[in-house]
Every structure is written in C-alpha cells, then in structure tokens.
Amino acid sequence: MKTLHPDPPYEKPSPRDNRYMAMTGNCTDMPTYFIDTHVPLDILMDAANYRIRVVTQVLENLSMRGSIECESFILSDFASLCAIPLRDGCDVLDVVGRRLRAQALR
C-alpha cells in the first residue's frame, strides 16, 4: 500500500467522531471514502442492497454462460471488480447492524 503525503490542512477524522466511518476498501492509509453513520437506516440498507445486488446480477449472468476462457490477469481484475462493491455493501451492513443493536439496548 502506498503512503501518500497530504497537502496541509488535511486532518484524519478523529476516532471520537464516530459519525463518519472509513470504508474498508480504501486503497491507501489515508481514507477518502466514508459512510455517514447518521444516515437513516432505510437509506443505508438501500445503499448496501444496491451494491450487493449489482455484483450478484453480474455473477448470475456469468454463471449462465458456457465455458469462459480468459487470462489470469483478467480474472484478477474481475475479482476486484466484484469484491469492491461487495466489501462496500458489507461495510454499510456493519453500520446498520451497530445501529440496530444500539436501538435494541435502549
């Protein structure tokens, strides 16, 4: 993973500020993609659902094809193409789960 050197005045979000959670799929040690954990639960669920269903649709379409021959680097790129939105969806579902557990404790 490359280490980037930011232009000042970049400040990483404070761990105490739990409103914005860095997504797991950030490609550097300086996150640029975040989940707003205060968004209504139905909006978070829609975001997770969309990402997971898009990948599911692509994989279902591929599974209905016959033999697919490709180079290993193409397969690696395709795996990344599927893994990124799946990871994003799982990150959002983690936020939903935390919020639901917190509501149950009240």
Buried (B, 14 or more C-beta within 10 A) or exposed (E): EEEEEEEEEEEEEEEEEEEBBBBEBEEEEBBEBBBEBEBEEEEBEEBBEEBBEBBEEBEEEEEEEEEEEEEEEEEEEBEEEBEBBBBBBBBBBBBBEEBEEEEEEE
